[in-house]
């Protein structure tokens, strides 16, 4: 009876082939880490990462969100910053609601200044809007006008800084409101460089006077979890009014030492609040649970570790083969 045959000796070609396999496995382990991390982040807690929609306010345009957009996109979020018509609260809310309906999946909706009133109406009845973020903003209740709401508090410097300009369009006439160039920086953006505010004053988009008399068509903050940033050095909206709206809505509130344009002078604080709101949509709760991100990180490490383990075992086999060959 023949005994067991001896294994064929390894040659340099076998060893080289095994070395290539080990190198490929190690490369896969290294390359897998960021891809797996991104995949887990996008699908944290089994939910899709929300689209962030940013609505600007009066005397500005969508570019006022630029520092926030840049940071959110760098963090992997899809961002939409539509143009707010600034023609009247009812029409602006209806227009923004139509933009929201064009977006698939969950939404975090943020509004600055007058944009806060717009998002309150636009989000009403839209199940995809999971969180609202108000940045130095109006937060009217349904049926309230912004003028009536503001009249409950001491007037801001904006009241005496307005420059009314009559206009006509294809449907009728009205009055546009601008901020006078000479006081624009003081009222709107006192913590930005003067050179920047001179450009902002020249490029400001006016708001129709009717926006302050229209009745708010809805108050989505009554049913959707809300976050609010109060700018304590705001001279366009009385900070007490911002605080009142946040408290009435039961919003998660942060106060910072900022002018009216916190998204330009303190973009990191604004992004932090938006991302906190986005985290709540992934967890399905308005509260961020402790250690909410521990699971996903462990899954990434486990997945990458599995590939790395295979590479390690293959490496050990290769070392043994080399030793055997040298004998």
C-alpha positions as CSV (number, residue, x, y, z in Angstrom):
1,X,0.0,0.0,0.0
2,X,1.5,3.3,-1.1
3,X,2.1,5.8,1.7
4,X,1.0,9.4,1.5
5,X,2.7,11.4,-1.2
6,X,4.9,14.3,-0.2
7,X,3.6,17.8,-1.1
8,X,5.2,19.3,-4.1
9,X,7.9,21.8,-3.2
10,X,7.1,25.5,-3.5
11,X,9.0,27.4,-6.1
12,X,9.6,31.2,-6.4
13,X,6.6,31.5,-8.8
14,X,4.2,30.1,-6.1
15,X,5.6,32.4,-3.5
16,X,5.4,35.4,-5.7
17,X,1.7,34.6,-6.5
18,X,0.9,34.2,-2.8
19,X,2.6,37.5,-2.1
20,X,0.5,39.2,-4.7
21,X,-2.7,37.8,-3.1
22,X,-1.6,39.1,0.3
23,X,-0.9,42.5,-1.1
24,X,-4.3,42.7,-2.8
25,X,-6.1,41.7,0.4
26,X,-4.2,44.3,2.5
27,X,-5.0,46.9,-0.1
28,X,-8.7,45.9,0.0
29,X,-8.7,46.3,3.8
30,X,-7.2,49.8,3.6
31,X,-9.5,50.9,0.8
32,X,-12.6,49.5,2.4
33,X,-12.5,51.6,5.5
34,X,-13.6,55.0,4.1
35,X,-16.2,53.4,1.8
36,X,-17.7,51.4,4.6
37,X,-17.7,54.4,6.8
38,X,-19.6,56.5,4.2
39,X,-22.0,53.7,3.6
40,X,-22.8,53.4,7.3
41,X,-23.1,57.2,7.7
42,X,-25.6,57.4,4.7
43,X,-27.7,54.6,6.1
44,X,-27.3,55.2,9.9
45,X,-30.0,53.6,11.9
46,X,-31.5,52.1,8.8
47,X,-32.6,55.5,7.4
48,X,-31.5,57.6,4.4
49,X,-29.4,60.6,5.1
50,X,-31.7,63.6,4.8
51,X,-31.5,66.4,2.1
52,X,-30.9,69.7,3.8
53,X,-33.0,72.6,2.3
54,X,-31.9,76.1,3.2
55,X,-34.3,79.0,2.8
56,X,-32.9,82.6,2.9
57,X,-34.6,85.6,4.3
58,X,-35.1,89.2,3.3
59,X,-32.4,91.5,2.0
60,X,-30.3,88.5,0.9
61,X,-30.3,85.6,-1.5
62,X,-29.3,81.9,-1.4
63,X,-25.6,82.8,-1.4
64,X,-26.0,83.9,2.2
65,X,-25.9,80.2,3.0
66,X,-22.6,79.6,1.1
67,X,-20.4,78.8,4.2
68,X,-23.0,76.4,5.5
69,X,-23.6,74.7,2.2
70,X,-19.8,74.2,1.8
71,X,-19.5,72.6,5.2
72,X,-22.5,70.4,4.8
73,X,-21.5,69.2,1.4
74,X,-18.0,68.4,2.6
75,X,-19.7,66.3,5.3
76,X,-21.6,64.3,2.7
77,X,-25.0,66.0,2.7
78,X,-27.1,66.8,-0.3
79,X,-28.1,70.5,0.0
80,X,-30.7,72.5,-1.8
81,X,-30.9,76.3,-1.4
82,X,-33.8,77.6,-3.4
83,X,-34.5,81.3,-4.2
84,X,-37.1,82.7,-1.9
85,X,-39.4,85.0,-3.9
86,X,-39.8,87.5,-1.1
87,X,-43.2,88.6,-2.5
88,X,-45.5,87.7,0.3
89,X,-45.8,85.1,3.0
90,X,-48.6,83.0,1.5
91,X,-47.1,82.9,-2.0
92,X,-43.5,82.3,-0.8
93,X,-44.7,79.5,1.5
94,X,-46.6,77.9,-1.4
95,X,-43.7,78.2,-3.8
96,X,-41.3,76.7,-1.2
97,X,-43.7,73.8,-0.5
98,X,-43.6,73.0,-4.2
99,X,-39.8,72.8,-4.1
100,X,-40.0,70.4,-1.1
101,X,-42.4,68.2,-3.0
102,X,-39.8,67.7,-5.7
103,X,-37.3,66.2,-3.2
104,X,-37.4,62.4,-2.5
105,X,-36.7,61.1,1.0
106,X,-36.4,62.8,4.4
107,X,-35.7,66.6,4.6
108,X,-34.2,68.8,7.2
109,X,-35.6,72.3,6.5
110,X,-33.8,75.4,7.7
111,X,-34.9,79.1,7.4
112,X,-33.1,82.3,8.2
113,X,-34.9,85.5,9.3
114,X,-38.1,85.8,7.2
115,X,-37.3,82.4,5.8
116,X,-38.3,80.9,9.2
117,X,-41.9,82.1,8.6
118,X,-41.7,80.7,5.1
119,X,-40.6,77.2,6.2
120,X,-43.3,77.1,8.9
121,X,-46.0,77.3,6.2
122,X,-44.2,75.3,3.5
123,X,-43.5,72.2,5.7
124,X,-47.1,71.9,7.0
125,X,-48.6,68.6,5.9
126,X,-45.4,67.3,4.3
127,X,-44.4,64.0,5.9
128,X,-40.9,64.1,4.4
129,X,-39.9,67.1,6.5
130,X,-38.5,65.5,9.6
131,X,-36.9,68.6,11.3
132,X,-37.1,72.3,11.2
133,X,-34.1,74.6,12.0
134,X,-34.7,78.3,12.6
135,X,-31.7,80.7,12.4
136,X,-32.4,84.1,14.0
137,X,-35.8,83.7,12.5
138,X,-39.5,84.5,12.8
139,X,-41.6,81.6,14.0
140,X,-45.2,82.7,13.6
141,X,-48.2,80.7,14.5
142,X,-50.9,80.0,11.9
143,X,-53.0,83.2,11.4
144,X,-50.4,85.5,12.8
145,X,-48.7,88.3,10.7
146,X,-45.1,89.1,11.2
147,X,-45.9,92.8,11.8
148,X,-48.4,91.8,14.5
149,X,-46.0,89.4,16.1
150,X,-43.1,91.9,16.1
151,X,-45.4,94.6,17.6
152,X,-45.5,92.6,20.9
153,X,-41.8,93.4,21.5
154,X,-39.6,96.4,21.5
155,X,-38.8,97.6,18.0
156,X,-35.5,96.6,16.4
157,X,-33.2,99.0,14.6
158,X,-34.7,97.7,11.3
159,X,-37.8,99.7,11.8
160,X,-36.0,103.0,11.3
161,X,-33.6,101.7,8.7
162,X,-36.1,100.8,6.1
163,X,-36.2,102.4,2.6
164,X,-39.5,101.9,0.9
165,X,-39.6,101.8,-2.9
166,X,-42.8,101.6,-4.9
167,X,-42.8,98.9,-7.7
168,X,-45.0,97.7,-10.5
169,X,-45.0,94.3,-12.1
170,X,-47.2,92.5,-14.6
171,X,-49.9,91.8,-12.0
172,X,-50.1,95.1,-10.1
173,X,-48.1,97.4,-7.8
174,X,-46.8,97.4,-4.3
175,X,-44.0,98.6,-2.1
176,X,-40.5,97.0,-1.7
177,X,-38.6,97.4,1.5
178,X,-34.8,97.8,1.4
179,X,-32.3,98.6,4.3
180,X,-30.6,101.9,3.8
181,X,-27.0,101.5,2.7
182,X,-25.7,103.8,5.4
183,X,-26.9,101.6,8.2
184,X,-26.9,98.2,6.5
185,X,-23.9,96.8,8.4
186,X,-25.1,98.0,11.8
187,X,-28.5,96.6,11.4
188,X,-27.9,93.4,9.4
189,X,-24.3,92.2,9.7
190,X,-22.3,94.1,12.3
191,X,-19.9,91.2,12.9
192,X,-18.8,90.9,9.2
193,X,-16.0,93.0,7.6
194,X,-17.1,96.4,6.3
195,X,-16.0,95.5,2.7
196,X,-18.3,92.5,2.7
197,X,-21.3,94.4,4.0
198,X,-20.9,97.1,1.4
199,X,-21.3,94.4,-1.3
200,X,-24.3,92.9,0.6
201,X,-26.0,96.3,0.8
202,X,-25.5,96.9,-2.9
203,X,-26.8,93.4,-3.8
204,X,-29.6,93.2,-1.3
205,X,-32.9,91.7,-2.5
206,X,-35.9,93.7,-1.3
207,X,-38.9,92.2,0.4
208,X,-42.5,93.2,-0.5
209,X,-44.3,95.0,2.3
210,X,-47.2,92.6,2.1
211,X,-44.9,89.9,3.5
212,X,-45.3,91.6,6.9
213,X,-49.1,91.8,6.7
214,X,-49.9,88.4,5.2
215,X,-51.3,85.9,7.7
216,X,-49.1,82.8,8.2
217,X,-50.7,79.9,6.4
218,X,-49.4,77.3,8.8
219,X,-47.1,76.5,11.8
220,X,-45.3,73.3,11.0
221,X,-43.3,73.6,14.3
222,X,-46.4,72.4,16.1
223,X,-46.0,68.9,14.7
224,X,-42.3,68.7,13.5
225,X,-39.3,68.7,15.9
226,X,-37.6,72.1,15.8
227,X,-34.2,73.6,16.5
228,X,-33.6,77.4,17.0
229,X,-30.6,79.6,17.1
230,X,-31.1,82.9,18.8
231,X,-28.6,85.7,17.8
232,X,-28.2,87.8,21.0
233,X,-26.7,90.8,19.1
234,X,-29.4,90.8,16.4
235,X,-30.5,94.3,15.4
236,X,-32.9,93.2,12.6
237,X,-35.1,91.0,14.8
238,X,-35.4,91.6,18.5
239,X,-33.7,88.6,20.2
240,X,-36.5,88.5,22.7
241,X,-38.9,87.7,19.7
242,X,-36.6,84.9,18.5
243,X,-36.5,83.5,22.0
244,X,-40.2,83.7,22.4
245,X,-40.8,81.8,19.2
246,X,-38.3,79.1,20.2
247,X,-39.8,78.7,23.6
248,X,-43.4,78.5,22.2
249,X,-42.3,75.8,19.8
250,X,-40.5,73.8,22.4
251,X,-37.4,74.0,20.1
252,X,-33.9,72.8,21.0
253,X,-32.4,76.2,21.4
254,X,-28.9,77.6,21.3
255,X,-28.0,81.3,21.9
256,X,-24.8,82.7,20.4
257,X,-23.2,86.1,20.4
258,X,-24.0,87.0,16.8
259,X,-25.5,89.5,14.5
260,X,-28.5,88.7,12.4
261,X,-26.5,86.7,9.9
262,X,-25.2,83.9,12.1
263,X,-24.9,81.6,9.0
264,X,-22.2,83.9,7.7
265,X,-20.4,85.0,10.9
266,X,-20.8,81.7,12.8
267,X,-21.3,79.0,10.2
268,X,-19.9,76.2,12.3
269,X,-22.5,76.8,15.0
270,X,-25.3,76.8,12.4
271,X,-23.9,73.6,10.8
272,X,-23.7,71.9,14.2
273,X,-27.4,72.6,14.8
274,X,-28.4,71.4,11.4
275,X,-26.4,68.2,11.8
276,X,-27.9,67.6,15.2
277,X,-31.4,67.9,13.6
278,X,-30.3,65.5,10.8
279,X,-29.0,63.0,13.4
280,X,-32.5,63.0,14.9
281,X,-34.1,62.0,11.5
282,X,-31.7,59.0,11.4
283,X,-32.5,57.8,14.9
284,X,-36.2,58.5,14.5
285,X,-36.2,60.7,17.6
286,X,-36.0,64.4,18.4
287,X,-33.6,63.5,21.1
288,X,-30.1,62.3,20.4
289,X,-29.5,59.1,22.4
290,X,-26.2,58.7,24.2
291,X,-23.7,56.7,22.2
292,X,-26.1,56.8,19.2
293,X,-23.1,56.4,16.8
294,X,-21.4,53.5,18.6
295,X,-23.1,50.8,16.7
296,X,-22.2,52.1,13.2
297,X,-18.6,52.6,14.1
298,X,-18.4,49.1,15.5
299,X,-19.9,47.7,12.2
300,X,-17.3,49.6,10.2
301,X,-14.4,48.3,12.3
302,X,-15.8,44.7,12.2
303,X,-16.2,44.8,8.5
304,X,-12.8,46.2,7.8
305,X,-11.3,43.9,10.5
306,X,-12.7,40.8,8.6
307,X,-10.9,41.7,5.5
308,X,-7.7,42.5,7.4
309,X,-7.9,39.2,9.2
310,X,-7.9,37.3,5.9
311,X,-4.9,39.3,4.8
312,X,-3.2,38.4,8.1
313,X,-3.8,34.7,7.8
314,X,-2.6,34.7,4.2
315,X,0.5,36.6,5.2
316,X,1.2,33.9,7.9
317,X,0.9,31.2,5.3
318,X,3.3,33.0,3.0
319,X,5.9,33.4,5.7
320,X,5.7,29.7,6.5
321,X,6.1,28.9,2.8
322,X,9.1,31.1,2.5
323,X,10.8,29.5,5.5
324,X,10.1,26.0,4.0
325,X,11.4,27.0,0.7
326,X,14.7,28.3,2.2
327,X,15.2,25.0,4.0
